[in-house]
Structure formats: C-alpha cells, structure tokens
C-alpha cells in the first residue's frame, strides 16, 4: 500500500478511501463534509499539500488535469466532489464563465435593491435594518463599479 502524506506525516489510508470517508453521497451533488477554505471550496491533504478536493476527485476518476486547464463544477456547488459534476476546462474559459456568474449575481443584487427600494419607499426608515441593508448593497455595487 502506498503511503499518502497527510496532515501529520504519512497516512496509510489510501486517498480514495479518505475522500469517501468525508463525502456525503445522499444527493445528486456529493458534498464534502470536511475542511473547506474561506471561499467554500473543499480541501484535503494529498501529495504533501492541501489541495482542492474537487480536483482530487476529478483526478481519481479521469486522471491528471491537463496543463492550462481548471476543474469546473457543472453544478456550481463548490463543495461538490461528484466526478460526473466536474469537467476540465481551459483556464481562460473558466475565468470567462466565472465572470458571467459574477455579472449574473450583480444583476440579481440590482434587482433585489430595486425590490427593496420599492418596498421601503413608502416606509419611515429611521434606523430600520432593511434600509441599512439596501444602503449596504448599494455601497457594495458602487465599490464594484456598478450603479445601484
């Protein structure tokens, strides 16, 4: 049995078994139940370093990710490690897709601001938390170069 370097030296538990141990397969997305980074991406110690679990899951099934490619979630669930939800795409394509998702999120936020503004226009807003939220969303949009 090959030893896989883990968090405290070498682990005799094979990587595939460690992946299975921390994966909830009860739904269509197989959710990683162990460590995630601050951006919500799952992570596991493998090959002597902390790696993205979805990339490790992809490699266990399909082999190495080609140079210049990223592993993308078709399901858009960052904690998903289901290999059928993962695909290798050129880095530039992945960045374009990411930009489109962010623009959609910004559009959704703009729509939310419009709805909240309309709902709050007729209300007295002295310290009302909804008004504060609207102002915070507008400030966020302005900071991202978008008009609220």
VEXTOR-330390 format. One record per residue: residue number from 1; x, y, z of N, C-alpha, C, O in turn. Coordinates in steps of 0.2 Angstrom, whole numbers, plus 5000, padded with zeros to 4 digits. Example, Ala and Ser with C-alpha at 12.3 -4.5 7.8 and 13.67 -1.06 7.14 Angstrom:
2
(r 1, (5066, 4972, 5039), (5062, 4978, 5039), (5066, 4984, 5039), (5071, 4983, 5042))
(r 2, (5064, 4989, 5035), (5068, 4995, 5036), (5064, 5000, 5039), (5067, 5006, 5040))
***
This chain:
148
(r 1, (5004, 4994, 5000), (5000, 5000, 5000), (5004, 5006, 5000), (5009, 5007, 5004))
(r 2, (5003, 5011, 4996), (5007, 5017, 4995), (5005, 5022, 5001), (4999, 5022, 5002))
(r 3, (5010, 5025, 5004), (5008, 5030, 5009), (5007, 5037, 5006), (5010, 5039, 5001))
(r 4, (5002, 5040, 5008), (5000, 5047, 5006), (5001, 5051, 5012), (4999, 5051, 5017))
(r 5, (5005, 5057, 5010), (5007, 5061, 5015), (5001, 5065, 5017), (4997, 5068, 5013))
(r 6, (4999, 5065, 5024), (4993, 5068, 5027), (4995, 5074, 5031), (5001, 5077, 5030))
(r 7, (4991, 5076, 5035), (4992, 5082, 5039), (4998, 5081, 5044), (5001, 5086, 5046))
(r 8, (4999, 5075, 5047), (5004, 5074, 5052), (5008, 5068, 5050), (5008, 5063, 5053))
(r 9, (5012, 5069, 5044), (5016, 5064, 5042), (5013, 5060, 5036), (5009, 5063, 5032))
(r 10, (5014, 5054, 5036), (5011, 5049, 5031), (5005, 5045, 5034), (5005, 5043, 5040))
(r 11, (5000, 5045, 5030), (4994, 5041, 5032), (4994, 5035, 5028), (4996, 5035, 5022))
(r 12, (4993, 5029, 5031), (4992, 5023, 5027), (4985, 5022, 5024), (4984, 5017, 5021))
(r 13, (4981, 5027, 5025), (4974, 5026, 5022), (4974, 5029, 5015), (4976, 5035, 5014))
(r 14, (4972, 5025, 5010), (4973, 5027, 5003), (4968, 5033, 5002), (4963, 5034, 5005))
(r 15, (4971, 5038, 4997), (4967, 5044, 4996), (4960, 5043, 4994), (4956, 5047, 4997))
(r 16, (4958, 5038, 4990), (4951, 5037, 4988), (4947, 5035, 4994), (4941, 5037, 4994))
(r 17, (4950, 5031, 4999), (4946, 5030, 5005), (4945, 5036, 5009), (4940, 5037, 5012))
(r 18, (4950, 5040, 5010), (4949, 5046, 5014), (4944, 5051, 5010), (4940, 5054, 5014))
(r 19, (4944, 5051, 5004), (4939, 5055, 5000), (4932, 5052, 5002), (4928, 5056, 5003))
(r 20, (4931, 5046, 5001), (4925, 5043, 5003), (4922, 5044, 5010), (4917, 5045, 5011))
(r 21, (4927, 5044, 5014), (4926, 5045, 5021), (4922, 5052, 5023), (4918, 5052, 5027))
(r 22, (4924, 5057, 5019), (4922, 5063, 5020), (4917, 5066, 5015), (4916, 5072, 5014))
(r 23, (4914, 5061, 5011), (4909, 5063, 5006), (4902, 5061, 5008), (4901, 5055, 5009))
(r 24, (4897, 5065, 5007), (4890, 5064, 5008), (4887, 5063, 5001), (4886, 5067, 4998))
(r 25, (4886, 5056, 5000), (4883, 5055, 4993), (4875, 5054, 4993), (4873, 5050, 4989))
(r 26, (4872, 5057, 4998), (4865, 5056, 4999), (4861, 5060, 4994), (4855, 5058, 4993))
(r 27, (4864, 5064, 4990), (4860, 5068, 4985), (4864, 5068, 4978), (4869, 5064, 4978))
(r 28, (4861, 5071, 4973), (4865, 5072, 4967), (4872, 5074, 4967), (4876, 5072, 4964))
(r 29, (4872, 5080, 4971), (4879, 5083, 4972), (4882, 5078, 4978), (4878, 5077, 4983))
(r 30, (4888, 5077, 4978), (4892, 5073, 4983), (4895, 5078, 4987), (4900, 5081, 4984))
(r 31, (4893, 5080, 4993), (4895, 5086, 4997), (4901, 5084, 5001), (4901, 5079, 5005))
(r 32, (4906, 5088, 5001), (4912, 5087, 5005), (4910, 5089, 5012), (4908, 5094, 5013))
(r 33, (4912, 5085, 5017), (4910, 5086, 5024), (4915, 5088, 5028), (4914, 5090, 5034))
(r 34, (4921, 5088, 5026), (4927, 5090, 5030), (4929, 5097, 5028), (4925, 5102, 5027))
(r 35, (4935, 5099, 5028), (4938, 5106, 5028), (4936, 5109, 5021), (4936, 5106, 5016))
(r 36, (4934, 5116, 5022), (4933, 5120, 5016), (4937, 5126, 5017), (4938, 5128, 5023))
(r 37, (4939, 5130, 5012), (4943, 5136, 5013), (4938, 5142, 5014), (4932, 5141, 5014))
(r 38, (4940, 5148, 5014), (4936, 5154, 5015), (4932, 5155, 5009), (4927, 5159, 5010))
(r 39, (4933, 5152, 5004), (4929, 5153, 4998), (4924, 5148, 4997), (4920, 5148, 4992))
(r 40, (4923, 5143, 5001), (4919, 5137, 5001), (4921, 5131, 4997), (4917, 5127, 4996))
(r 41, (4927, 5132, 4994), (4930, 5126, 4991), (4932, 5121, 4996), (4936, 5122, 5000))
(r 42, (4931, 5114, 4994), (4933, 5109, 4999), (4940, 5108, 4998), (4943, 5109, 4993))
(r 43, (4943, 5105, 5003), (4951, 5104, 5003), (4953, 5098, 5007), (4949, 5096, 5011))
(r 44, (4958, 5095, 5004), (4961, 5089, 5008), (4968, 5088, 5007), (4971, 5091, 5002))
(r 45, (4972, 5085, 5012), (4979, 5084, 5011), (4980, 5079, 5007), (4978, 5073, 5008))
(r 46, (4984, 5080, 5001), (4986, 5075, 4997), (4992, 5077, 4993), (4994, 5082, 4992))
(r 47, (4997, 5072, 4992), (5003, 5073, 4989), (5007, 5078, 4993), (5011, 5082, 4990))
(r 48, (5007, 5078, 5000), (5011, 5083, 5004), (5008, 5090, 5004), (5012, 5094, 5007))
(r 49, (5002, 5091, 5001), (5000, 5098, 5002), (4992, 5098, 5002), (4989, 5093, 5001))
(r 50, (4990, 5104, 5004), (4982, 5105, 5004), (4980, 5106, 4997), (4982, 5111, 4994))
(r 51, (4975, 5102, 4995), (4973, 5103, 4988), (4966, 5103, 4988), (4962, 5101, 4993))
(r 52, (4963, 5106, 4982), (4956, 5106, 4982), (4953, 5099, 4981), (4955, 5095, 4976))
(r 53, (4948, 5097, 4985), (4945, 5091, 4985), (4942, 5089, 4978), (4942, 5083, 4976))
(r 54, (4939, 5094, 4975), (4935, 5093, 4968), (4941, 5091, 4963), (4939, 5087, 4959))
(r 55, (4946, 5094, 4963), (4952, 5092, 4959), (4954, 5085, 4960), (4955, 5081, 4955))
(r 56, (4955, 5083, 4966), (4957, 5077, 4968), (4952, 5072, 4966), (4954, 5066, 4963))
(r 57, (4946, 5073, 4967), (4940, 5068, 4965), (4941, 5068, 4957), (4940, 5062, 4955))
(r 58, (4942, 5073, 4953), (4942, 5073, 4946), (4948, 5068, 4944), (4947, 5064, 4940))
(r 59, (4954, 5069, 4947), (4960, 5066, 4945), (4959, 5058, 4947), (4962, 5054, 4944))
(r 60, (4956, 5056, 4953), (4955, 5049, 4954), (4951, 5046, 4949), (4952, 5040, 4948))
(r 61, (4946, 5049, 4946), (4942, 5046, 4941), (4945, 5047, 4934), (4945, 5042, 4930))
(r 62, (4947, 5053, 4932), (4949, 5054, 4925), (4956, 5055, 4924), (4958, 5055, 4918))
(r 63, (4960, 5055, 4929), (4967, 5056, 4928), (4969, 5063, 4929), (4965, 5068, 4931))
(r 64, (4976, 5065, 4928), (4978, 5072, 4929), (4974, 5077, 4925), (4972, 5076, 4919))
(r 65, (4974, 5083, 4928), (4971, 5088, 4924), (4976, 5091, 4919), (4982, 5092, 4921))
(r 66, (4974, 5092, 4913), (4979, 5094, 4908), (4982, 5101, 4910), (4978, 5105, 4913))
(r 67, (4988, 5102, 4908), (4991, 5109, 4909), (4987, 5114, 4906), (4985, 5114, 4900))
(r 68, (4986, 5120, 4910), (4982, 5125, 4907), (4975, 5125, 4908), (4971, 5129, 4906))
(r 69, (4972, 5119, 4911), (4965, 5118, 4912), (4964, 5119, 4920), (4968, 5118, 4924))
(r 70, (4957, 5120, 4921), (4955, 5121, 4928), (4949, 5115, 4929), (4946, 5113, 4923))
(r 71, (4948, 5113, 4935), (4942, 5109, 4936), (4936, 5113, 4938), (4936, 5116, 4943))
(r 72, (4931, 5113, 4934), (4925, 5117, 4935), (4919, 5113, 4937), (4918, 5107, 4935))
(r 73, (4915, 5116, 4941), (4909, 5112, 4944), (4903, 5114, 4939), (4901, 5120, 4938))
(r 74, (4901, 5109, 4936), (4895, 5110, 4931), (4889, 5111, 4935), (4884, 5115, 4933))
(r 75, (4888, 5109, 4942), (4883, 5110, 4946), (4883, 5117, 4950), (4878, 5119, 4953))
(r 76, (4889, 5120, 4949), (4890, 5127, 4953), (4890, 5126, 4960), (4889, 5131, 4964))
(r 77, (4891, 5120, 4963), (4891, 5119, 4970), (4898, 5118, 4972), (4901, 5113, 4971))
(r 78, (4901, 5123, 4976), (4909, 5122, 4977), (4911, 5116, 4981), (4916, 5114, 4981))
(r 79, (4906, 5114, 4986), (4908, 5108, 4990), (4907, 5102, 4987), (4908, 5096, 4990))
(r 80, (4904, 5102, 4980), (4903, 5095, 4977), (4909, 5092, 4974), (4913, 5095, 4971))
(r 81, (4910, 5085, 4976), (4915, 5081, 4973), (4913, 5076, 4969), (4917, 5071, 4968))
(r 82, (4907, 5076, 4966), (4904, 5071, 4962), (4908, 5072, 4955), (4907, 5077, 4952))
(r 83, (4912, 5067, 4953), (4916, 5067, 4947), (4911, 5068, 4941), (4914, 5072, 4936))
(r 84, (4905, 5066, 4941), (4901, 5067, 4935), (4898, 5075, 4935), (4896, 5077, 4930))
(r 85, (4900, 5079, 4940), (4898, 5086, 4940), (4904, 5090, 4939), (4904, 5096, 4939))
(r 86, (4910, 5087, 4937), (4916, 5091, 4936), (4919, 5090, 4929), (4918, 5084, 4926))
(r 87, (4922, 5095, 4926), (4925, 5095, 4920), (4931, 5099, 4920), (4931, 5104, 4923))
(r 88, (4936, 5097, 4916), (4942, 5101, 4915), (4940, 5106, 4909), (4938, 5103, 4903))
(r 89, (4941, 5112, 4910), (4940, 5117, 4905), (4947, 5121, 4905), (4950, 5122, 4910))
(r 90, (4948, 5124, 4899), (4954, 5129, 4899), (4953, 5135, 4904), (4947, 5137, 4905))
(r 91, (4959, 5137, 4907), (4958, 5142, 4912), (4955, 5148, 4909), (4951, 5151, 4913))
(r 92, (4956, 5150, 4903), (4953, 5156, 4901), (4945, 5156, 4900), (4942, 5160, 4902))
(r 93, (4943, 5150, 4898), (4936, 5148, 4898), (4933, 5148, 4905), (4927, 5151, 4906))
(r 94, (4936, 5145, 4910), (4934, 5145, 4917), (4933, 5152, 4919), (4929, 5154, 4923))
(r 95, (4938, 5157, 4918), (4938, 5164, 4920), (4932, 5167, 4917), (4929, 5172, 4920))
(r 96, (4931, 5166, 4911), (4925, 5169, 4907), (4919, 5167, 4910), (4914, 5171, 4911))
(r 97, (4918, 5161, 4912), (4912, 5158, 4915), (4911, 5161, 4922), (4906, 5163, 4924))
(r 98, (4917, 5162, 4926), (4916, 5165, 4932), (4914, 5172, 4932), (4910, 5174, 4936))
(r 99, (4916, 5175, 4927), (4914, 5182, 4926), (4907, 5183, 4924), (4903, 5187, 4927))
(r 100, (4904, 5178, 4920), (4897, 5178, 4919), (4893, 5177, 4925), (4888, 5180, 4926))
(r 101, (4895, 5172, 4929), (4892, 5171, 4935), (4892, 5177, 4940), (4887, 5178, 4943))
(r 102, (4897, 5180, 4940), (4898, 5186, 4945), (4893, 5192, 4942), (4890, 5195, 4946))
(r 103, (4893, 5193, 4935), (4889, 5198, 4932), (4881, 5196, 4934), (4877, 5200, 4935))
(r 104, (4880, 5190, 4933), (4873, 5187, 4935), (4871, 5189, 4942), (4866, 5191, 4944))
(r 105, (4876, 5187, 4947), (4875, 5189, 4954), (4874, 5196, 4955), (4870, 5198, 4959))
(r 106, (4878, 5200, 4951), (4877, 5208, 4952), (4870, 5210, 4949), (4867, 5214, 4952))
(r 107, (4868, 5207, 4944), (4861, 5208, 4941), (4856, 5207, 4946), (4851, 5210, 4947))
(r 108, (4857, 5201, 4949), (4852, 5199, 4954), (4852, 5203, 4960), (4847, 5205, 4963))
(r 109, (4858, 5206, 4962), (4858, 5211, 4968), (4855, 5217, 4966), (4851, 5220, 4970))
(r 110, (4856, 5219, 4960), (4852, 5226, 4957), (4845, 5225, 4958), (4841, 5229, 4960))
(r 111, (4842, 5219, 4956), (4835, 5218, 4956), (4833, 5218, 4963), (4827, 5220, 4965))
(r 112, (4837, 5215, 4968), (4835, 5215, 4975), (4835, 5222, 4977), (4830, 5224, 4981))
(r 113, (4839, 5226, 4975), (4839, 5233, 4978), (4833, 5237, 4975), (4830, 5240, 4979))
(r 114, (4831, 5235, 4969), (4825, 5239, 4966), (4819, 5236, 4970), (4815, 5240, 4972))
(r 115, (4818, 5230, 4971), (4813, 5227, 4975), (4813, 5230, 4982), (4807, 5233, 4985))
(r 116, (4818, 5230, 4986), (4819, 5233, 4992), (4817, 5241, 4992), (4814, 5243, 4997))
(r 117, (4820, 5244, 4987), (4819, 5251, 4987), (4811, 5253, 4986), (4808, 5257, 4990))
(r 118, (4808, 5249, 4982), (4801, 5250, 4981), (4797, 5248, 4987), (4792, 5252, 4989))
(r 119, (4799, 5243, 4991), (4795, 5241, 4997), (4796, 5246, 5002), (4792, 5247, 5006))
(r 120, (4802, 5249, 5002), (4804, 5254, 5008), (4802, 5261, 5006), (4802, 5265, 5011))
(r 121, (4801, 5263, 5000), (4799, 5270, 4998), (4794, 5272, 5002), (4794, 5278, 5004))
(r 122, (4789, 5268, 5004), (4783, 5271, 5007), (4784, 5270, 5015), (4779, 5272, 5019))
(r 123, (4789, 5268, 5017), (4790, 5267, 5025), (4795, 5272, 5028), (4799, 5275, 5024))
(r 124, (4794, 5274, 5034), (4798, 5278, 5038), (4805, 5274, 5039), (4804, 5268, 5042))
(r 125, (4811, 5276, 5037), (4817, 5272, 5038), (4821, 5274, 5043), (4827, 5272, 5043))
(r 126, (4819, 5277, 5048), (4824, 5279, 5054), (4827, 5273, 5057), (4824, 5271, 5062))
(r 127, (4833, 5272, 5055), (4836, 5266, 5058), (4834, 5259, 5056), (4836, 5254, 5059))
(r 128, (4829, 5259, 5052), (4826, 5252, 5050), (4832, 5248, 5047), (4835, 5250, 5042))
(r 129, (4832, 5242, 5049), (4838, 5237, 5047), (4837, 5236, 5039), (4842, 5235, 5036))
(r 130, (4831, 5236, 5036), (4830, 5235, 5029), (4833, 5240, 5025), (4836, 5239, 5020))
(r 131, (4833, 5246, 5028), (4836, 5252, 5024), (4843, 5252, 5025), (4847, 5253, 5020))
(r 132, (4846, 5250, 5030), (4853, 5249, 5031), (4856, 5244, 5026), (4861, 5244, 5023))
(r 133, (4852, 5238, 5025), (4854, 5233, 5021), (4854, 5236, 5013), (4859, 5234, 5010))
(r 134, (4849, 5239, 5012), (4848, 5242, 5005), (4854, 5247, 5004), (4858, 5246, 4999))
(r 135, (4856, 5251, 5009), (4862, 5255, 5008), (4868, 5251, 5007), (4873, 5253, 5004))
(r 136, (4869, 5246, 5011), (4875, 5242, 5011), (4876, 5238, 5004), (4881, 5238, 5001))
(r 137, (4870, 5236, 5001), (4870, 5233, 4995), (4872, 5238, 4989), (4876, 5237, 4985))
(r 138, (4869, 5244, 4990), (4871, 5249, 4985), (4878, 5251, 4986), (4882, 5252, 4981))
(r 139, (4881, 5251, 4992), (4888, 5253, 4993), (4892, 5248, 4990), (4897, 5249, 4987))
(r 140, (4890, 5241, 4991), (4894, 5236, 4988), (4894, 5236, 4980), (4899, 5235, 4977))
(r 141, (4888, 5238, 4977), (4888, 5238, 4970), (4892, 5244, 4967), (4896, 5243, 4962))
(r 142, (4892, 5250, 4971), (4896, 5255, 4969), (4904, 5253, 4969), (4908, 5255, 4965))
(r 143, (4906, 5250, 4975), (4913, 5248, 4975), (4915, 5243, 4970), (4921, 5243, 4968))
(r 144, (4910, 5240, 4967), (4912, 5235, 4961), (4911, 5238, 4955), (4912, 5235, 4950))
(r 145, (4910, 5245, 4955), (4910, 5249, 4949), (4903, 5248, 4945), (4902, 5250, 4939))
(r 146, (4898, 5246, 4949), (4891, 5246, 4946), (4887, 5251, 4949), (4888, 5253, 4955))
(r 147, (4882, 5253, 4946), (4877, 5258, 4948), (4871, 5255, 4951), (4869, 5250, 4949))
(r 148, (4869, 5257, 4957), (4864, 5254, 4960), (4857, 5257, 4958), (4852, 5255, 4960))
***
